[in-house]
Amino acid sequence: MKNKLHEKISSYQLSTIAKQEGLYPYFRPIESSQDTEVLIDGNRVLMFGSNSYLGLTNHPKVKEAARKAIDIYGTGCAGSRFLNGTLDIHIKLEERLAEYVGKDAALVFSTGYQTNLGVLSSVTGRNDYLILDEYDHASIIDGSRLSFSKVIKYNHNDMQDLEHRLQSLPTEAIKFIAVDGIFSMEGDIVKLPEIVALAEAYGASIMIDDAHGLGVIGDKGAGTADHFGLTNQVDLIMGTFSKSLASLGGFIAGDDAMIEYLKHHARSLIFSASMSPSSAASTLAALDIIQSEPERIEQLWSNTNYAHRLLQDNGFDIGSTQTPIIPVYVRDNKKTFLATKMLQDAGVFVNPVVSPAVPAGSTLIRFSLMATHSFAQIEEAVEKISCVFKSMEIAKIKEVV
């Protein structure tokens, strides 16, 4: 009798084919620290595929904080937060994060993915509704799948469709809207004022996933709700440490009652080992730098605005991005892989985004900025993208005279 599982697994050939064609773009080993330039196969490559928006992963204070934490606490906690894995440094970090985003309390998880998994799977019940933007991060989608709640999706940033969905739900039901603050591939910002108005009209609660918003928008990088002046109208604010905060982990912030509930119901917290001491310490150090050096965020936005203008002036289709995340649309799966390879060969690292992550006609290379990029590096990267697109005859949004 044939082993059905083996048969299924063996039938997966997409990555093998891509490797055979020399187009496989994933798991590329980097031989240096995550900076504006990295080493790959001994070659200098400009890094425009990183989420380190403020360029803090190499900051001396961040690295020193991690080293000191290991000296004090060791390398791990050997248990979950729920049992033996809570350190005083975790509590300190939670207090700082709650203050930073303007909420009563916060709860730290080992990763951002686990944060969304734990929150979305536990806050609502069998007769409740989770309402998601269709472009929400995979961790929100996966968390909703673990919930017993009914899941409703609305068209991306389409407030008319969101209202239509809300209108169809029972008045007395719990309705929980979970949405990205900055969308991780498209680079656009959620229409939070409109969502808040609809939530108030239809009795819904709101959670913002600010993985890509913290350190980027809001006062001193406090995120999307702060950016719109709507912190008090948002029930939960989620964030990660692996982007601007230069570490690893995630958190959820809200009122005291909500955080107390999640401490005793979020299974990804209760049944996972807690974040390492070095990660907690490096996050605290990064937070110190962000709050004391606002010029870093100012430089990030100078770079962002410059890159937007340069790409648009060169005729690229960059969609509706408003942030340091810039999609450069290719609109063909294979050409997206080929462009990624050619760019790396030319010394520019970007990330390919292809179907099924996006529709086949919306494939793109994700070009992301760091505060530590120079204008010269941005110019070099855009020039090389132009050369690659021209050689591949990839259509641009317009012809530049």
Secondary structure, DSSP 8 states (H G I E B T S, - for coil): ---HHHHHHHT--HHHHHHHTT---SS----S-SSSEEEETTEEEEE-S---TT--TT-HHHHHHHHHHHHHH-S--SSBTTTT---HHHHHHHHHHHHHHT-SEEEEESSHHHHHHHHHTTSS-TT-EEEEETT--HHHHHHHHHSSSEEEEE-TT-HHHHHHHHHTS-TTS-EEEEEESB-TTT--B--HHHHHHHHHHHTEEEEEE-TTTTTTSSGGG--HHHHHT-GGG-SEEEEESSSTT-SS-EEEEE-HHHHHHHHTT-HHHHTSB---HHHHHHHHHHHHHHHH-THHHHHHHHHHHHHHHHHHHTT---TT--SSEEEEE---HHHHHHHHHHHHHTTEE-EEE-TTTS-GGG-EEEEE--TT--HHHHHHHHHHHHHHHHHHT---SS---
